[in-house]
Amino acid sequence: VQLVESGGVLVQAGGSLSLSCAVSELTFVSYDMTWFRQVPGKGPEWVSRINSGGTTYYADSVKGRFTISRDIGKNTLYLQMNSLNPEFADVYYCRTMVSGSGYWGQGTQVTVSS
């Protein structure tokens, strides 16, 4: 299973960004997919999840601001991020769990200038 994130760039405060996570070697639609962010000095922080049925979940801090989605045909997970501020400047990772094992991408850096 391979996950490859992309889309992290420098954006101005108030701006928007869309992250992607391309998934290979996996029947994408059959598994929950999750976005995390790595807060400096802390462990991974859960951001959003989409389950195999397509139901979405969000951390309180990003509700109304971020949108998780997936393109089943492209085997790709997305995270649309709006109204960004420096609080959300972190490395973002996608993850899936398969038979109890976690698979992570390499991460993509989001930088927000104030």
RASUL-V640311 format. One record per pair of residues at least 6 apart in sequence whose C-alpha atoms are under 7 Angstrom apart, sorted by sequence separation. I is the first residue (numbers start at 0). J is the second residue. If there is no record, write none. Layout:
BEGIN
i = [I,I]
j = [J,J]
END
This chain:
BEGIN
i = [37,38,49,69,70,95,96,36,37,48,49,69,94,95,35,36,48,68,69,94,95,35,36,47,48,68,94,35,36,47,67,68,93,94,6,7,34,35,46,47,67,92,93,6,34,46,55,66,67,92,5,6,34,45,65,66,92,5,33,34,65,66,92,4,5,33,65,91,92,4,32,33,64,65,90,91,3,4,31,32,64,90,91,2,3,31,32,49,64,90,2,3,31,89,90,2,30,31,47,89,1,2,30,88,89,1,29,88,0,1,28,88,0,0,85,84,85,85,28,27,27,38,22,37,21,22,36,37,21,36,37,20,21,36,19,20,35,36,19,20,34,35,19,34,35,18,19,34,17,18,33,34,17,18,33,17,32,33,16,17,32,16,31,15,16,30,15,14,15,14,15,13,14,13,12,13,12,12,20,4,4,12,4,7,8,9,10,11,12,2,3,4,6,7,8,9,10,11,12,0,2,3,4,5,7,8,9,10,11,4]
j = [43,44,55,75,76,101,102,43,44,55,56,76,101,102,43,44,56,76,77,102,103,44,45,56,57,77,103,45,46,57,77,78,103,104,17,18,45,46,57,58,78,103,104,18,46,58,67,78,79,104,18,19,47,58,78,79,105,19,47,48,79,80,106,19,20,48,80,106,107,20,48,49,80,81,106,107,20,21,48,49,81,107,108,20,21,49,50,67,82,108,21,22,50,108,109,22,50,51,67,109,22,23,51,109,110,23,51,110,23,24,51,111,24,25,111,111,112,113,71,71,74,89,74,89,74,75,89,90,75,90,91,75,76,91,75,76,91,92,76,77,91,92,77,92,93,77,78,93,77,78,93,94,78,79,94,79,94,95,79,80,95,80,95,80,81,95,81,81,82,82,83,82,83,83,83,84,84,85,93,92,93,111,104,107,108,109,110,111,112,103,104,105,107,108,109,110,111,112,113,102,104,105,106,107,109,110,111,112,113,107]
END
